[in-house]
Amino acid sequence: MDDDQAQDVVFIDLKGKSPVADGLIVASGRSQRHVGAMADHLLRSLKDAGYGKCRVEGMPSADWVLIDAGDVIVHLFRPEVRSFYNIEKIWSVETGGHRQAV
């Protein structure tokens, strides 16, 4: 994600705290085009690494793209959408999540 200039990347550790996933990655892009490009690149990288086909939601509008890679769920947002939903606060309060460079 560093290569794609993702902004405010946060990892929330959910291991043993949620049956949904072991972790969440939340990041922002500067625009719809940037969010879409980051999602495309991440999907190609996951496929090349042998993780098969991930489930994806939100690609047409690219305001909020969710990529379900199995044990890790990635949320890519435009900044305004991210601040509106504030999902990292929701998960951090309940799970003791923390900011970590990814």
N, C-alpha and C positions, 0 to 999 in steps of 0.2 A: 504494500500500500504506500510505502514511502516513495517508490518510483513513480507512482501516480499522483503524488503531492496531495494525499488525503490530509485533511485538517482535523485537529482535535480527536485523534484516535484514542479510544478507550477500550480496555479489555475488562470484562466483568466475569470473574470466576464463579461458576455455578456448580462446580463439582460437589456432589453429595448434597446439594441444596435444592436441585430441581430435576425432575425426570425429563424435562424438555431438552436440555443440552448440557454440556460441560462448561460452555462459555459463550459469551456474547461479545462481539466486536461491534463498536459503534463508531462511525466516522462521518465526516462531512465533506462535501464537494462544493465548489464555488458556484455551480450552476447546474441546471438539468443536464446539459451536455456533459459536464465534468462527472456528475454522478453516474450517468449512463456509461461513459467511457471507463470509469473505474470498475463498474460492475462487469462489463464485457471482459476487461483484462483479467479480473479476478476469476471469472468463470473459465476462461481459457487456461489460466495457470492451474486451477484445480483439476481440470480435465487432463492437462498434460502431466500432472503429478499422479494420475491414476485414481482420482476420487470419483470418477464417473460423472454421471449427470446429476447436478444439484438442482433442487427446486428453487424457482425464482418467482418473486412477485414484484410488481410495480415497475417493470422495465418500460412500458410504453410512455408513462409520464415522467419517470425518473425523478420524482420529488422525494420518494422514499422507496429504495430498492432493498428487499429482503432476500438474502441468499441463505438457504438452509443446506449446509454442508454436512449434516449429520450431527456430529458431536459439537460443532460450533455453528452459531447462527450469526450472520453478518448483516448489519443494518447500515445502509449508506443513505445519507440525507442531504437535502439542501439545508443550509443553516436555519432558515426561518421555520421549516417543517420540524427540524430536530428540536428547536427550542420550544415549539408548541407542544409536541408529544412528550419530550423530556423522559424518554424511557430509561436512560441510565440512572436517573434518580429513583425511579420506581424500583428497579432491580437492585440498586445499591442499598437502599434503605432496608429491604427485606433480606438481602443475601450478604451484606457486608462487603459488597464489591468494591474494587479500588481502581484507581487510574494506573495504567501501566502502558509504557510505550510498546507499540507492536510493530 
